[in-house]
Amino acid sequence: MNRSMLLTAIAMVGMTPIAAMAQPQARGPAPGEGPVSYEEQLASVEDQLVYDAPIAGVENNYWFNYQTDLAEARKELTKDLRHSSDAEDNRDAWEEYRTELADARGDYAKEMAEKGYPVGEVRVLGSSGR
């Protein structure tokens, strides 16, 4: 993928509504089934930040390790929620899940940056050009 294609793809992702992006795999109560905790909301936001595709399109061991880390985090969340006995256990499970997702994403981005594939950041400037 050349640079202009990458920038176009990144710009298109930036224009996609957040709701249309990656949806959380592990779900809590459906709407109307009960309150959603603050920790679950944070985990949902973190889940939307999960990489859907490898950085720079490179499928290497780092990508596969990242995918494994995500699968383990989701499996552990499901297990923890199944075995929770109260609201505090639920909050702890969601907080642990959020932390594991953030750690996995950060580790993957860091490893890829060390290999020369920096994670880019796109900023859309207002009409002032600043």
N, CA, C and O atoms as a GROMACS GRO file, in nm:
protein
  520
    1MET      N    1   0.087  -0.117   0.000
    1MET     CA    2   0.000   0.000   0.000
    1MET      C    3   0.091   0.122   0.000
    1MET      O    4   0.177   0.137   0.086
    2ASN      N    5   0.070   0.209  -0.098
    2ASN     CA    6   0.153   0.327  -0.102
    2ASN      C    7   0.099   0.434  -0.007
    2ASN      O    8  -0.009   0.420   0.050
    3ARG      N    9   0.175   0.538   0.007
    3ARG     CA   10   0.143   0.641   0.107
    3ARG      C   11   0.008   0.708   0.081
    3ARG      O   12  -0.069   0.729   0.174
    4SER      N   13  -0.023   0.741  -0.046
    4SER     CA   14  -0.149   0.810  -0.074
    4SER      C   15  -0.268   0.719  -0.047
    4SER      O   16  -0.372   0.766   0.000
    5MET      N   17  -0.255   0.588  -0.076
    5MET     CA   18  -0.364   0.495  -0.046
    5MET      C   19  -0.384   0.484   0.105
    5MET      O   20  -0.497   0.479   0.153
    6LEU      N   21  -0.273   0.480   0.178
    6LEU     CA   22  -0.281   0.471   0.324
    6LEU      C   23  -0.350   0.594   0.382
    6LEU      O   24  -0.436   0.582   0.469
    7LEU      N   25  -0.312   0.710   0.335
    7LEU     CA   26  -0.373   0.833   0.387
    7LEU      C   27  -0.521   0.839   0.352
    7LEU      O   28  -0.602   0.885   0.432
    8THR      N   29  -0.557   0.792   0.232
    8THR     CA   30  -0.698   0.788   0.193
    8THR      C   31  -0.775   0.693   0.285
    8THR      O   32  -0.885   0.725   0.330
    9ALA      N   33  -0.717   0.576   0.312
    9ALA     CA   34  -0.782   0.479   0.399
    9ALA      C   35  -0.799   0.535   0.539
    9ALA      O   36  -0.904   0.518   0.601
   10ILE      N   37  -0.697   0.601   0.589
   10ILE     CA   38  -0.704   0.658   0.724
   10ILE      C   39  -0.810   0.768   0.728
   10ILE      O   40  -0.885   0.779   0.825
   11ALA      N   41  -0.816   0.850   0.622
   11ALA     CA   42  -0.915   0.957   0.618
   11ALA      C   43  -1.056   0.899   0.615
   11ALA      O   44  -1.147   0.953   0.678
   12MET      N   45  -1.075   0.789   0.541
   12MET     CA   46  -1.207   0.726   0.533
   12MET      C   47  -1.248   0.670   0.668
   12MET      O   48  -1.364   0.679   0.707
   13VAL      N   49  -1.152   0.612   0.740
   13VAL     CA   50  -1.183   0.561   0.873
   13VAL      C   51  -1.222   0.675   0.965
   13VAL      O   52  -1.312   0.661   1.048
   14GLY      N   53  -1.156   0.789   0.950
   14GLY     CA   54  -1.187   0.904   1.032
   14GLY      C   55  -1.327   0.959   1.006
   14GLY      O   56  -1.387   1.021   1.094
   15MET      N   57  -1.379   0.935   0.885
   15MET     CA   58  -1.512   0.984   0.852
   15MET      C   59  -1.621   0.883   0.889
   15MET      O   60  -1.739   0.917   0.888
   16THR      N   61  -1.582   0.761   0.922
   16THR     CA   62  -1.679   0.657   0.958
   16THR      C   63  -1.734   0.686   1.097
   16THR      O   64  -1.657   0.712   1.189
   17PRO      N   65  -1.865   0.682   1.115
   17PRO     CA   66  -1.921   0.703   1.248
   17PRO      C   67  -1.868   0.597   1.345
   17PRO      O   68  -1.849   0.482   1.307
   18ILE      N   69  -1.844   0.638   1.467
   18ILE     CA   70  -1.788   0.546   1.566
   18ILE      C   71  -1.875   0.423   1.582
   18ILE      O   72  -1.822   0.313   1.601
   19ALA      N   73  -2.005   0.438   1.576
   19ALA     CA   74  -2.094   0.323   1.594
   19ALA      C   75  -2.075   0.220   1.484
   19ALA      O   76  -2.101   0.102   1.506
   20ALA      N   77  -2.029   0.262   1.367
   20ALA     CA   78  -2.009   0.168   1.256
   20ALA      C   79  -1.875   0.099   1.264
   20ALA      O   80  -1.850   0.005   1.189
   21MET      N   81  -1.789   0.143   1.352
   21MET     CA   82  -1.657   0.083   1.366
   21MET      C   83  -1.667  -0.043   1.451
   21MET      O   84  -1.777  -0.090   1.480
   22ALA      N   85  -1.553  -0.097   1.491
   22ALA     CA   86  -1.549  -0.223   1.565
   22ALA      C   87  -1.642  -0.221   1.685
   22ALA      O   88  -1.635  -0.130   1.768
   23GLN      N   89  -1.727  -0.319   1.693
   23GLN     CA   90  -1.820  -0.332   1.805
   23GLN      C   91  -1.759  -0.425   1.908
   23GLN      O   92  -1.687  -0.518   1.872
   24PRO      N   93  -1.786  -0.402   2.034
   24PRO     CA   94  -1.733  -0.491   2.138
   24PRO      C   95  -1.779  -0.634   2.115
   24PRO      O   96  -1.895  -0.658   2.082
   25GLN      N   97  -1.688  -0.728   2.132
   25GLN     CA   98  -1.720  -0.869   2.115
   25GLN      C   99  -1.790  -0.925   2.238
   25GLN      O  100  -1.886  -1.002   2.226
   26ALA      N  101  -1.743  -0.888   2.353
   26ALA     CA  102  -1.803  -0.936   2.478
   26ALA      C  103  -1.906  -0.833   2.522
   26ALA      O  104  -1.874  -0.716   2.544
   27ARG      N  105  -2.027  -0.877   2.535
   27ARG     CA  106  -2.136  -0.784   2.567
   27ARG      C  107  -2.188  -0.808   2.707
   27ARG      O  108  -2.192  -0.921   2.756
   28GLY      N  109  -2.228  -0.701   2.769
   28GLY     CA  110  -2.293  -0.709   2.899
   28GLY      C  111  -2.442  -0.718   2.877
   28GLY      O  112  -2.487  -0.770   2.775
   29PRO      N  113  -2.519  -0.668   2.970
   29PRO     CA  114  -2.664  -0.675   2.955
   29PRO      C  115  -2.711  -0.594   2.834
   29PRO      O  116  -2.656  -0.488   2.803
   30ALA      N  117  -2.812  -0.646   2.766
   30ALA     CA  118  -2.870  -0.576   2.652
   30ALA      C  119  -2.945  -0.454   2.705
   30ALA      O  120  -2.980  -0.448   2.823
   31PRO      N  121  -2.969  -0.356   2.618
   31PRO     CA  122  -3.042  -0.237   2.663
   31PRO      C  123  -3.175  -0.277   2.727
   31PRO      O  124  -3.251  -0.358   2.673
   32GLY      N  125  -3.200  -0.220   2.841
   32GLY     CA  126  -3.322  -0.250   2.913
   32GLY      C  127  -3.308  -0.365   3.012
   32GLY      O  128  -3.399  -0.390   3.091
   33GLU      N  129  -3.196  -0.436   3.009
   33GLU     CA  130  -3.176  -0.549   3.101
   33GLU      C  131  -3.108  -0.508   3.231
   33GLU      O  132  -3.102  -0.587   3.325
   34GLY      N  133  -3.059  -0.389   3.237
   34GLY     CA  134  -2.993  -0.345   3.359
   34GLY      C  135  -2.897  -0.232   3.330
   34GLY      O  136  -2.867  -0.204   3.214
   35PRO      N  137  -2.848  -0.167   3.434
   35PRO     CA  138  -2.755  -0.055   3.414
   35PRO      C  139  -2.619  -0.104   3.365
   35PRO      O  140  -2.576  -0.215   3.395
   36VAL      N  141  -2.554  -0.020   3.288
   36VAL     CA  142  -2.420  -0.048   3.239
   36VAL      C  143  -2.323   0.028   3.328
   36VAL      O  144  -2.339   0.149   3.349
   37SER      N  145  -2.224  -0.041   3.380
   37SER     CA  146  -2.130   0.023   3.471
   37SER      C  147  -2.035   0.116   3.395
   37SER      O  148  -2.019   0.106   3.274
   38TYR      N  149  -1.974   0.205   3.470
   38TYR     CA  150  -1.875   0.296   3.414
   38TYR      C  151  -1.759   0.216   3.354
   38TYR      O  152  -1.709   0.251   3.248
   39GLU      N  153  -1.718   0.110   3.422
   39GLU     CA  154  -1.608   0.027   3.374
   39GLU      C  155  -1.644  -0.041   3.242
   39GLU      O  156  -1.559  -0.055   3.154
   40GLU      N  157  -1.769  -0.081   3.228
   40GLU     CA  158  -1.812  -0.143   3.103
   40GLU      C  159  -1.813  -0.040   2.990
   40GLU      O  160  -1.777  -0.072   2.877
   41GLN      N  161  -1.852   0.081   3.020
   41GLN     CA  162  -1.849   0.187   2.920
   41GLN      C  163  -1.707   0.214   2.874
   41GLN      O  164  -1.682   0.230   2.754
   42LEU      N  165  -1.613   0.220   2.970
   42LEU     CA  166  -1.472   0.242   2.934
   42LEU      C  167  -1.419   0.126   2.850
   42LEU      O  168  -1.344   0.148   2.754
   43ALA      N  169  -1.457   0.004   2.885
   43ALA     CA  170  -1.413  -0.113   2.809
   43ALA      C  171  -1.470  -0.108   2.668
   43ALA      O  172  -1.402  -0.148   2.573
   44SER      N  173  -1.592  -0.061   2.653
   44SER     CA  174  -1.653  -0.050   2.521
   44SER      C  175  -1.575   0.049   2.433
   44SER      O  176  -1.553   0.024   2.315
   45VAL      N  177  -1.535   0.160   2.492
   45VAL     CA  178  -1.455   0.258   2.419
   45VAL      C  179  -1.320   0.198   2.381
   45VAL      O  180  -1.275   0.215   2.268
   46GLU      N  181  -1.257   0.129   2.473
   46GLU     CA  182  -1.128   0.065   2.445
   46GLU      C  183  -1.142  -0.040   2.336
   46GLU      O  184  -1.053  -0.056   2.253
   47ASP      N  185  -1.254  -0.111   2.336
   47ASP     CA  186  -1.278  -0.215   2.236
   47ASP      C  187  -1.292  -0.153   2.097
   47ASP      O  188  -1.259  -0.218   1.998
   48GLN      N  189  -1.340  -0.031   2.090
   48GLN     CA  190  -1.351   0.037   1.961
   48GLN      C  191  -1.214   0.078   1.906
   48GLN      O  192  -1.200   0.104   1.787
   49LEU      N  193  -1.114   0.082   1.992
   49LEU     CA  194  -0.980   0.121   1.950
   49LEU      C  195  -0.895   0.002   1.904
   49LEU      O  196  -0.781   0.020   1.862
   50VAL      N  197  -0.951  -0.118   1.911
   50VAL     CA  198  -0.880  -0.238   1.870
   50VAL      C  199  -0.848  -0.228   1.721
   50VAL      O  200  -0.932  -0.187   1.641
   51TYR      N  201  -0.724  -0.265   1.684
   51TYR     CA  202  -0.685  -0.265   1.544
   51TYR      C  203  -0.762  -0.373   1.470
   51TYR      O  204  -0.760  -0.490   1.509
   52ASP      N  205  -0.831  -0.335   1.362
   52ASP     CA  206  -0.906  -0.430   1.280
   52ASP      C  207  -0.817  -0.495   1.175
   52ASP      O  208  -0.848  -0.602   1.123
   53ALA      N  209  -0.706  -0.431   1.144
   53ALA     CA  210  -0.614  -0.480   1.043
   53ALA      C  211  -0.472  -0.455   1.092
   53ALA      O  212  -0.450  -0.368   1.177
   54PRO      N  213  -0.376  -0.531   1.041
   54PRO     CA  214  -0.238  -0.512   1.085
   54PRO      C  215  -0.186  -0.374   1.048
   54PRO      O  216  -0.226  -0.315   0.948
   55ILE      N  217  -0.098  -0.324   1.130
   55ILE     CA  218  -0.032  -0.196   1.102
   55ILE      C  219   0.048  -0.211   0.974
   55ILE      O  220   0.123  -0.307   0.958
   56ALA      N  221   0.032  -0.117   0.884
   56ALA     CA  222   0.099  -0.115   0.753
   56ALA      C  223   0.068  -0.240   0.670
   56ALA      O  224   0.140  -0.270   0.575
   57GLY      N  225  -0.038  -0.312   0.705
   57GLY     CA  226  -0.075  -0.431   0.631
   57GLY      C  227   0.019  -0.548   0.647
   57GLY      O  228   0.014  -0.643   0.568
   58VAL      N  229   0.105  -0.543   0.748
   58VAL     CA  230   0.206  -0.647   0.769
   58VAL      C  231   0.155  -0.749   0.870
   58VAL      O  232   0.138  -0.718   0.988
   59GLU      N  233   0.130  -0.870   0.823
   59GLU     CA  234   0.087  -0.979   0.912
   59GLU      C  235   0.212  -1.056   0.955
   59GLU      O  236   0.262  -1.142   0.882
   60ASN      N  237   0.259  -1.025   1.073
   60ASN     CA  238   0.377  -1.092   1.126
   60ASN      C  239   0.343  -1.151   1.263
   60ASN      O  240   0.227  -1.151   1.305
   61ASN      N  241   0.444  -1.202   1.331
   61ASN     CA  242   0.420  -1.264   1.462
   61ASN      C  243   0.360  -1.165   1.562
   61ASN      O  244   0.282  -1.204   1.648
   62TYR      N  245   0.397  -1.038   1.550
   62TYR     CA  246   0.342  -0.938   1.642
   62TYR      C  247   0.191  -0.927   1.622
   62TYR      O  248   0.117  -0.915   1.720
   63TRP      N  249   0.144  -0.929   1.497
   63TRP     CA  250   0.001  -0.922   1.468
   63TRP      C  251  -0.071  -1.044   1.525
   63TRP      O  252  -0.176  -1.031   1.587
   64PHE      N  253  -0.014  -1.162   1.503
   64PHE     CA  254  -0.078  -1.284   1.551
   64PHE      C  255  -0.077  -1.290   1.704
   64PHE      O  256  -0.172  -1.339   1.765
   65ASN      N  257   0.030  -1.242   1.765
   65ASN     CA  258   0.034  -1.235   1.913
   65ASN      C  259  -0.073  -1.139   1.964
   65ASN      O  260  -0.138  -1.165   2.065
   66TYR      N  261  -0.091  -1.028   1.893
   66TYR     CA  262  -0.194  -0.930   1.930
   66TYR      C  263  -0.332  -0.994   1.922
   66TYR      O  264  -0.414  -0.978   2.013
   67GLN      N  265  -0.359  -1.065   1.813
   67GLN     CA  266  -0.487  -1.132   1.798
   67GLN      C  267  -0.510  -1.235   1.909
   67GLN      O  268  -0.621  -1.248   1.961
   68THR      N  269  -0.404  -1.306   1.946
   68THR     CA  270  -0.414  -1.405   2.054
   68THR      C  271  -0.444  -1.335   2.187
   68THR      O  272  -0.526  -1.382   2.265
   69ASP      N  273  -0.376  -1.223   2.212
   69ASP     CA  274  -0.400  -1.148   2.336
   69ASP      C  275  -0.546  -1.102   2.343
   69ASP      O  276  -0.608  -1.107   2.450
   70LEU      N  277  -0.601  -1.056   2.230
   70LEU     CA  278  -0.741  -1.012   2.228
   70LEU      C  279  -0.835  -1.129   2.257
   70LEU      O  280  -0.931  -1.115   2.334
   71ALA      N  281  -0.808  -1.241   2.195
   71ALA     CA  282  -0.894  -1.359   2.216
   71ALA      C  283  -0.889  -1.404   2.362
   71ALA      O  284  -0.992  -1.440   2.420
   72GLU      N  285  -0.769  -1.403   2.421
   72GLU     CA  286  -0.756  -1.442   2.562
   72GLU      C  287  -0.830  -1.345   2.653
   72GLU      O  288  -0.894  -1.387   2.749
   73ALA      N  289  -0.820  -1.216   2.623
   73ALA     CA  290  -0.889  -1.115   2.705
   73ALA      C  291  -1.041  -1.135   2.698
   73ALA      O  292  -1.109  -1.126   2.800
   74ARG      N  293  -1.093  -1.162   2.580
   74ARG     CA  294  -1.238  -1.182   2.564
   74ARG      C  295  -1.283  -1.309   2.633
   74ARG      O  296  -1.390  -1.313   2.696
   75LYS      N  297  -1.202  -1.413   2.622
   75LYS     CA  298  -1.236  -1.540   2.687
   75LYS      C  299  -1.236  -1.523   2.839
   75LYS      O  300  -1.325  -1.573   2.908
   76GLU      N  301  -1.136  -1.452   2.890
   76GLU     CA  302  -1.129  -1.430   3.034
   76GLU      C  303  -1.244  -1.343   3.083
   76GLU      O  304  -1.297  -1.366   3.192
   77LEU      N  305  -1.282  -1.242   3.004
   77LEU     CA  306  -1.396  -1.158   3.042
   77LEU      C  307  -1.522  -1.243   3.052
   77LEU      O  308  -1.598  -1.231   3.149
   78THR      N  309  -1.545  -1.327   2.953
   78THR     CA  310  -1.664  -1.413   2.955
   78THR      C  311  -1.664  -1.501   3.079
   78THR      O  312  -1.767  -1.516   3.145
   79LYS      N  313  -1.549  -1.560   3.109
   79LYS     CA  314  -1.538  -1.647   3.226
   79LYS      C  315  -1.561  -1.568   3.355
   79LYS      O  316  -1.635  -1.612   3.443
   80ASP      N  317  -1.498  -1.451   3.365
   80ASP     CA  318  -1.513  -1.370   3.486
   80ASP      C  319  -1.657  -1.324   3.508
   80ASP      O  320  -1.707  -1.325   3.620
   81LEU      N  321  -1.723  -1.284   3.398
   81LEU     CA  322  -1.863  -1.240   3.412
   81LEU      C  323  -1.955  -1.356   3.449
   81LEU      O  324  -2.050  -1.339   3.524
   82ARG      N  325  -1.925  -1.472   3.397
   82ARG     CA  326  -2.006  -1.591   3.429
   82ARG      C  327  -1.993  -1.627   3.577
   82ARG      O  328  -2.089  -1.673   3.638
   83HIS      N  329  -1.874  -1.605   3.633
   83HIS     CA  330  -1.848  -1.644   3.773
   83HIS      C  331  -1.866  -1.528   3.871
   83HIS      O  332  -1.843  -1.545   3.991
   84SER      N  333  -1.906  -1.411   3.823
   84SER     CA  334  -1.921  -1.297   3.914
   84SER      C  335  -2.044  -1.317   4.001
   84SER      O  336  -2.146  -1.372   3.959
   85SER      N  337  -2.032  -1.270   4.125
   85SER     CA  338  -2.141  -1.288   4.220
   85SER      C  339  -2.210  -1.157   4.257
   85SER      O  340  -2.317  -1.157   4.317
   86ASP      N  341  -2.146  -1.045   4.221
   86ASP     CA  342  -2.207  -0.916   4.254
   86ASP      C  343  -2.158  -0.809   4.156
   86ASP      O  344  -2.078  -0.836   4.067
   87ALA      N  345  -2.209  -0.688   4.175
   87ALA     CA  346  -2.175  -0.578   4.085
   87ALA      C  347  -2.026  -0.545   4.089
   87ALA      O  348  -1.968  -0.508   3.987
   88GLU      N  349  -1.964  -0.559   4.205
   88GLU     CA  350  -1.821  -0.529   4.215
   88GLU      C  351  -1.738  -0.627   4.131
   88GLU      O  352  -1.642  -0.587   4.067
   89ASP      N  353  -1.776  -0.754   4.132
   89ASP     CA  354  -1.708  -0.853   4.048
   89ASP      C  355  -1.722  -0.818   3.900
   89ASP      O  356  -1.628  -0.831   3.823
   90ASN      N  357  -1.841  -0.774   3.862
   90ASN     CA  358  -1.863  -0.732   3.722
   90ASN      C  359  -1.774  -0.614   3.686
   90ASN      O  360  -1.711  -0.613   3.581
   91ARG      N  361  -1.770  -0.515   3.774
   91ARG     CA  362  -1.686  -0.397   3.748
   91ARG      C  363  -1.540  -0.436   3.738
   91ARG      O  364  -1.469  -0.387   3.650
   92ASP      N  365  -1.494  -0.524   3.827
   92ASP     CA  366  -1.355  -0.570   3.822
   92ASP      C  367  -1.324  -0.642   3.691
   92ASP      O  368  -1.218  -0.624   3.633
   93ALA      N  369  -1.419  -0.725   3.645
   93ALA     CA  370  -1.399  -0.800   3.521
   93ALA      C  371  -1.387  -0.705   3.402
   93ALA      O  372  -1.299  -0.722   3.317
   94TRP      N  373  -1.475  -0.604   3.395
   94TRP     CA  374  -1.471  -0.510   3.284
   94TRP      C  375  -1.344  -0.424   3.290
   94TRP      O  376  -1.286  -0.393   3.186
   95GLU      N  377  -1.301  -0.385   3.409
   95GLU     CA  378  -1.180  -0.305   3.423
   95GLU      C  379  -1.057  -0.386   3.380
   95GLU      O  380  -0.969  -0.334   3.313
   96GLU      N  381  -1.052  -0.511   3.419
   96GLU     CA  382  -0.941  -0.597   3.378
   96GLU      C  383  -0.940  -0.616   3.226
   96GLU      O  384  -0.834  -0.613   3.164
   97TYR      N  385  -1.057  -0.634   3.168
   97TYR     CA  386  -1.069  -0.649   3.023
   97TYR      C  387  -1.018  -0.523   2.952
   97TYR      O  388  -0.941  -0.532   2.857
   98ARG      N  389  -1.062  -0.406   2.999
   98ARG     CA  390  -1.018  -0.280   2.940
   98ARG      C  391  -0.867  -0.266   2.946
   98ARG      O  392  -0.803  -0.226   2.849
   99THR      N  393  -0.810  -0.299   3.061
   99THR     CA  394  -0.666  -0.289   3.081
   99THR      C  395  -0.592  -0.383   2.987
   99THR      O  396  -0.491  -0.344   2.928
  100GLU      N  397  -0.641  -0.505   2.973
  100GLU     CA  398  -0.575  -0.601   2.885
  100GLU      C  399  -0.581  -0.558   2.739
  100GLU      O  400  -0.484  -0.575   2.665
  101LEU      N  401  -0.694  -0.500   2.697
  101LEU     CA  402  -0.703  -0.450   2.559
  101LEU      C  403  -0.604  -0.336   2.536
  101LEU      O  404  -0.535  -0.333   2.434
  102ALA      N  405  -0.599  -0.244   2.630
  102ALA     CA  406  -0.508  -0.129   2.616
  102ALA      C  407  -0.363  -0.175   2.614
  102ALA      O  408  -0.283  -0.126   2.534
  103ASP      N  409  -0.328  -0.268   2.702
  103ASP     CA  410  -0.191  -0.320   2.706
  103ASP      C  411  -0.155  -0.390   2.576
  103ASP      O  412  -0.046  -0.369   2.522
  104ALA      N  413  -0.245  -0.472   2.526
  104ALA     CA  414  -0.218  -0.545   2.402
  104ALA      C  415  -0.198  -0.448   2.286
  104ALA      O  416  -0.106  -0.464   2.206
  105ARG      N  417  -0.286  -0.347   2.276
  105ARG     CA  418  -0.274  -0.249   2.168
  105ARG      C  419  -0.145  -0.171   2.178
  105ARG      O  420  -0.076  -0.150   2.078
  106GLY      N  421  -0.111  -0.128   2.300
  106GLY     CA  422   0.013  -0.053   2.320
  106GLY      C  423   0.136  -0.136   2.289
  106GLY      O  424   0.230  -0.087   2.226
  107ASP      N  425   0.137  -0.260   2.334
  107ASP     CA  426   0.252  -0.348   2.308
  107ASP      C  427   0.269  -0.372   2.158
  107ASP      O  428   0.381  -0.366   2.107
  108TYR      N  429   0.159  -0.398   2.089
  108TYR     CA  430   0.165  -0.424   1.945
  108TYR      C  431   0.217  -0.300   1.871
  108TYR      O  432   0.305  -0.312   1.786
  109ALA      N  433   0.163  -0.184   1.902
  109ALA     CA  434   0.206  -0.061   1.835
  109ALA      C  435   0.354  -0.033   1.863
  109ALA      O  436   0.428   0.009   1.774
  110LYS      N  437   0.397  -0.057   1.987
  110LYS     CA  438   0.537  -0.035   2.022
  110LYS      C  439   0.629  -0.130   1.947
  110LYS      O  440   0.732  -0.088   1.895
  111GLU      N  441   0.592  -0.258   1.941
  111GLU     CA  442   0.675  -0.356   1.871
  111GLU      C  443   0.685  -0.323   1.722
  111GLU      O  444   0.792  -0.335   1.662
  112MET      N  445   0.574  -0.282   1.662
  112MET     CA  446   0.576  -0.248   1.520
  112MET      C  447   0.657  -0.120   1.496
  112MET      O  448   0.727  -0.110   1.395
  113ALA      N  449   0.649  -0.025   1.586
  113ALA     CA  450   0.727   0.098   1.572
  113ALA      C  451   0.876   0.067   1.581
  113ALA      O  452   0.957   0.125   1.509
  114GLU      N  453   0.912  -0.026   1.670
  114GLU     CA  454   1.053  -0.065   1.682
  114GLU      C  455   1.104  -0.132   1.555
  114GLU      O  456   1.223  -0.126   1.525
  115LYS      N  457   1.015  -0.197   1.481
  115LYS     CA  458   1.052  -0.262   1.354
  115LYS      C  459   1.046  -0.166   1.236
  115LYS      O  460   1.072  -0.206   1.122
  116GLY      N  461   1.011  -0.041   1.261
  116GLY     CA  462   1.009   0.058   1.154
  116GLY      C  463   0.873   0.083   1.094
  116GLY      O  464   0.863   0.145   0.988
  117TYR      N  465   0.768   0.038   1.159
  117TYR     CA  466   0.632   0.062   1.112
  117TYR      C  467   0.560   0.152   1.212
  117TYR      O  468   0.477   0.104   1.288
  118PRO      N  469   0.591   0.282   1.212
  118PRO     CA  470   0.528   0.370   1.311
  118PRO      C  471   0.379   0.384   1.288
  118PRO      O  472   0.331   0.386   1.174
  119VAL      N  473   0.307   0.392   1.397
  119VAL     CA  474   0.163   0.412   1.391
  119VAL      C  475   0.141   0.561   1.368
  119VAL      O  476   0.182   0.644   1.448
  120GLY      N  477   0.075   0.593   1.258
  120GLY     CA  478   0.054   0.733   1.224
  120GLY      C  479  -0.063   0.793   1.299
  120GLY      O  480  -0.145   0.722   1.356
  121GLU      N  481  -0.068   0.922   1.297
  121GLU     CA  482  -0.177   0.996   1.359
  121GLU      C  483  -0.222   1.101   1.260
  121GLU      O  484  -0.140   1.179   1.211
  122VAL      N  485  -0.349   1.104   1.229
  122VAL     CA  486  -0.404   1.198   1.134
  122VAL      C  487  -0.480   1.304   1.210
  122VAL      O  488  -0.564   1.274   1.295
  123ARG      N  489  -0.452   1.427   1.179
  123ARG     CA  490  -0.523   1.539   1.241
  123ARG      C  491  -0.593   1.618   1.133
  123ARG      O  492  -0.531   1.656   1.034
  124VAL      N  493  -0.720   1.643   1.151
  124VAL     CA  494  -0.797   1.722   1.056
  124VAL      C  495  -0.799   1.864   1.108
  124VAL      O  496  -0.847   1.890   1.218
  125LEU      N  497  -0.746   1.955   1.027
  125LEU     CA  498  -0.737   2.093   1.068
  125LEU      C  499  -0.861   2.169   1.027
  125LEU      O  500  -0.924   2.138   0.925
  126GLY      N  501  -0.896   2.268   1.107
  126GLY     CA  502  -1.010   2.352   1.076
  126GLY      C  503  -0.978   2.447   0.962
  126GLY      O  504  -0.871   2.437   0.901
  127SER      N  505  -1.067   2.536   0.935
  127SER     CA  506  -1.052   2.628   0.822
  127SER      C  507  -0.936   2.724   0.841
  127SER      O  508  -0.888   2.782   0.743
  128SER      N  509  -0.889   2.744   0.965
  128SER     CA  510  -0.779   2.837   0.988
  128SER      C  511  -0.646   2.779   0.943
  128SER      O  512  -0.549   2.854   0.925
  129GLY      N  513  -0.639   2.647   0.926
  129GLY     CA  514  -0.515   2.586   0.879
  129GLY      C  515  -0.412   2.566   0.987
  129GLY      O  516  -0.296   2.536   0.957
  130ARG      N  517  -0.450   2.581   1.110
  130ARG     CA  518  -0.356   2.563   1.219
  130ARG      C  519  -0.378   2.434   1.290
  130ARG      O  520  -0.307   2.403   1.386
   0.00000   0.00000   0.00000
